[in-house]
Amino acid sequence: MTADHPAATGTRTPARRKARQLAKYLRDERPDYAYLREVFRHLRAELGVSVQRTPKKLPRVPTENQIRRYYQAVWNGRRVGDVVLIKTLLYTGVRVSELVAIGLDDVDLDTCRIRISQGKGGKDRTVPFPPTFRETLALHVAAMRERRATHLFESSWKKPYSTRGVRALLARYATAAGFTEPISPHQLRHFLLTWMKTQGVDDALIQPYSGHASRQSLEVYSRLAISDAQHRYDQEITKFPV
């Protein structure tokens, strides 16, 4: 090994220069992205290079007492639209980007379901809400139709709420409840899904309306209809703290 060899000097060829060197060997192959990804997967294995993954932090999930305290602050605000919005988040566990995209025609009051179009990953699904919420939601839908709105949640300027606006709204109520940290839409989602788990509801019944996908469970999930999942949801949601 010569002294000017990278390994001998403890240095590496700059990444861009190394890419040019590799390109000379690969250009005639006319590779696409999928091919390059497969090549480098095997290259990592040949060199014994492990993928360094950043450990995921567990989400901060509010307690039942915190959710009750938070909702009390919402109720004390006496803003009906805010009550409906926060209950929709709590009961359905939808992501904030999905919430602001819900159209009035997406709400099925007869079956107590809301259609989520093009959710995360471009997937469509339906989410249940409890029958006890139907009347309140129906009144809200009727009021929005009278305003000629197209979305479930719109401003007085007939524009759908923004995700930033929803987060700010939730943060205001967290302050009103005396919390030192804001409550995020995703925390409300985590609360519902975690709460359903603590009630003993199986993942296979949570997944159809959660928007999560599990490679190991896809087969069993694919055999479950939303009506099966909703039956268990309706049983357990009567115990929900709000």
FENBELKA-V403239 format. One record per residue. N is the residue number from 0. RES is the residue in one small letter. PSI is psi in radians with two decimals (NA if undefined). Layout:
n = [N	N]
res = [RES	RES]
psi = [PSI	PSI]
//
This chain:
n = [0	1	2	3	4	5	6	7	8	9	10	11	12	13	14	15	16	17	18	19	20	21	22	23	24	25	26	27	28	29	30	31	32	33	34	35	36	37	38	39	40	41	42	43	44	45	46	47	48	49	50	51	52	53	54	55	56	57	58	59	60	61	62	63	64	65	66	67	68	69	70	71	72	73	74	75	76	77	78	79	80	81	82	83	84	85	86	87	88	89	90	91	92	93	94	95	96	97	98	99	100	101	102	103	104	105	106	107	108	109	110	111	112	113	114	115	116	117	118	119	120	121	122	123	124	125	126	127	128	129	130	131	132	133	134	135	136	137	138	139	140	141	142	143	144	145	146	147	148	149	150	151	152	153	154	155	156	157	158	159	160	161	162	163	164	165	166	167	168	169	170	171	172	173	174	175	176	177	178	179	180	181	182	183	184	185	186	187	188	189	190	191	192	193	194	195	196	197	198	199	200	201	202	203	204	205	206	207	208	209	210	211	212	213	214	215	216	217	218	219	220	221	222	223	224	225	226	227	228	229	230	231	232	233	234	235	236	237	238	239	240	241]
res = [m	t	a	d	h	p	a	a	t	g	t	r	t	p	a	r	r	k	a	r	q	l	a	k	y	l	r	d	e	r	p	d	y	a	y	l	r	e	v	f	r	h	l	r	a	e	l	g	v	s	v	q	r	t	p	k	k	l	p	r	v	p	t	e	n	q	i	r	r	y	y	q	a	v	w	n	g	r	r	v	g	d	v	v	l	i	k	t	l	l	y	t	g	v	r	v	s	e	l	v	a	i	g	l	d	d	v	d	l	d	t	c	r	i	r	i	s	q	g	k	g	g	k	d	r	t	v	p	f	p	p	t	f	r	e	t	l	a	l	h	v	a	a	m	r	e	r	r	a	t	h	l	f	e	s	s	w	k	k	p	y	s	t	r	g	v	r	a	l	l	a	r	y	a	t	a	a	g	f	t	e	p	i	s	p	h	q	l	r	h	f	l	l	t	w	m	k	t	q	g	v	d	d	a	l	i	q	p	y	s	g	h	a	s	r	q	s	l	e	v	y	s	r	l	a	i	s	d	a	q	h	r	y	d	q	e	i	t	k	f	p	v]
psi = [2.23	2.79	-0.46	0.07	2.39	-0.72	-0.53	-0.61	-0.12	0.27	2.94	2.65	2.32	2.49	-0.72	-0.70	-0.70	-0.64	-0.71	-0.69	-0.78	-0.59	-0.57	-0.62	-0.47	-0.33	-0.73	-0.34	-0.27	1.00	2.59	-3.13	-0.76	-0.68	-0.78	-0.69	-0.70	-0.71	-0.83	-0.40	-0.76	-0.58	-0.70	-0.72	-0.71	-0.66	-0.11	0.59	2.13	2.60	2.16	2.00	2.40	2.17	2.36	2.32	2.47	2.39	2.62	2.04	2.18	2.69	2.94	-0.71	-0.67	-0.68	-0.73	-0.77	-0.71	-0.82	-0.55	-0.68	-0.67	-0.80	-0.71	-0.41	-0.37	0.60	1.81	-0.74	-0.66	-0.67	-0.80	-0.75	-0.84	-0.61	-0.63	-0.75	-0.78	-0.73	-0.51	-0.45	0.39	2.71	2.71	-0.62	-0.53	-0.66	-0.87	-0.23	-0.07	2.18	2.80	-0.61	-0.16	-0.24	2.09	1.74	-0.41	-0.73	-0.04	0.90	2.69	2.29	2.24	1.96	2.32	0.96	-2.81	2.31	0.17	0.38	2.52	2.58	3.02	2.58	2.49	2.77	2.70	2.55	-0.52	-0.31	-0.15	-0.79	-0.80	-0.78	-0.65	-0.73	-0.69	-0.76	-0.76	-0.74	-0.69	-0.63	-0.64	-0.54	0.06	0.62	2.80	-0.38	2.75	-0.61	1.93	2.68	3.02	-0.23	0.26	0.67	2.40	2.56	2.60	2.75	-0.61	-0.70	-0.69	-0.74	-0.70	-0.69	-0.81	-0.65	-0.65	-0.71	-0.51	-0.72	-0.75	-0.53	-0.09	0.27	2.51	-0.31	2.60	2.77	2.21	2.76	-0.64	-0.51	-0.62	-0.67	-0.83	-0.64	-0.84	-0.87	-0.66	-0.72	-0.74	-0.66	-0.72	-0.35	0.00	0.23	2.27	2.60	-0.63	-0.38	-0.38	-0.67	-0.71	-0.52	-0.02	-0.45	0.07	2.68	2.44	2.10	-0.67	-0.40	0.06	-0.66	-0.83	-0.63	-0.67	-0.32	-0.07	2.24	2.73	-0.50	-0.60	-0.78	-0.69	-0.58	-0.79	-0.66	-0.83	-0.58	-0.78	-0.53	-0.31	-0.34	-0.01	2.47	-0.11	NA]
//
